[in-house]
Amino acid sequence: MGHCRLKRAVSKAAAGECQIETIITEAFQAAGFEPNISCQADDTRLLLLWANAGMGTAIIPMDWIDIVPNLHLHHLVLSAEILRTAPAAIWLKHHTLSAAAQNFLKIFES
């Protein structure tokens, strides 16, 4: 079996700023190899542009694939359960949400 060396640019947005490198590393280790993570970036658009320029492979949230138009990229859905994330509602501490926002959040509480 051949040696697989990866060059990865990883979006912190994929699974949370503090955990993304650990999550991705564990997923790759479970598949039998170590990722070579050379860069982390907050801006998914930048990662897509770097991948489009041939500078590596980006791991990004699936719903951001088409955020930059006219790119010539292939994509593969990574099905490892460890890579699954859930969205979160976030607002400033010590601030009251509007009635509309509170009602919106109630939809997801049940």
N, C-alpha and C positions, 0 to 999 in steps of 0.2 A: 504494500500500500504506500502511495506517495506521501511526501511531507506537505502539509497544508500550512502556509504562512499567510496570515491575514493582516491587512492594513485597515484599520477601522477609524472612522470619525463618528463619534457618538453624540446624539442629541440628549442633553439633560432633560429635555421636555418629554422624552419617551417614557420615563418611569419615575421622575422625581429627581431633583438635583443631587441629593445626597446618596441615593441608592443605585443610580443607573449603572455605574461601572461594576458594582458588585453583582447586580442582577444579570448583566450581560456576561460577565466573566463566569458566573456559575452555570449559565445556560450553555456556554461554549465548552466548559469543563465537562458537563454532563454528556455532551456530544463527543468528548474524547480529545479535545485539544485546547490550547491556550490562545486567546485572542491577543493580537498585538494592537492595543488601543493607543494610537499615537496622538489623538486630539479629542477634546470634548468642547462642545460649543453650545451656547444657549439658543442660537438662532438656527432653526431647522432650515430656513431658506438658504443660509450660507452653506450648510452641509450638503444640500442638494446641488448647489452651484459647484462646490468642490468636487463632488462625485461626477458631475457633468464634465468637469475639466480633466477628469482622469486621475484625481489626486487620492483616490481611495474609495472605500465603500461606506455608506452612511446607514446607520440604524436609526430610523425615525418612526414616529407614530404613523400607522397606516393611513389615517384620514388626512395626513399632510402631504401625501404623494404628489398631488396635483397643484400644490400651492404656488409653484413657480411654473408658468406656462412655457411651452416650446423647448422643453429639455428632452434629450435623447437618452433616456435611462431605461433600463430594465428593472423590474422589482420582483421580489419574491416575498410572499407572506411567511413570516417566521411563526411556526405553529407551536413552539415550546410554551407550555402553560406558564412557566416562570416569567415569561416576557409579557404576560397579560397585565394590563393596568386598568384602573378605573378612574373616571374623571372625578373631580372634587369641586364643590362650590367654595369659594374663598372670598372673604370680605374683611375689612379692617376691624381690629379689636376695638371694643368700646364704642362701636357705631351701631345704631339701630337700622335694621333693614326696612325698606318700604313694605307696605302691606302686599303689594304685587310680588315683591321678591320673597317674602315669607310664604305666600300662597304657592309660588313656584316650587320652593323647597319642600313643601308639604307633599307635593306630587311624588317625590322620591323617598319619603319617609316610610311609606307603607310597603 
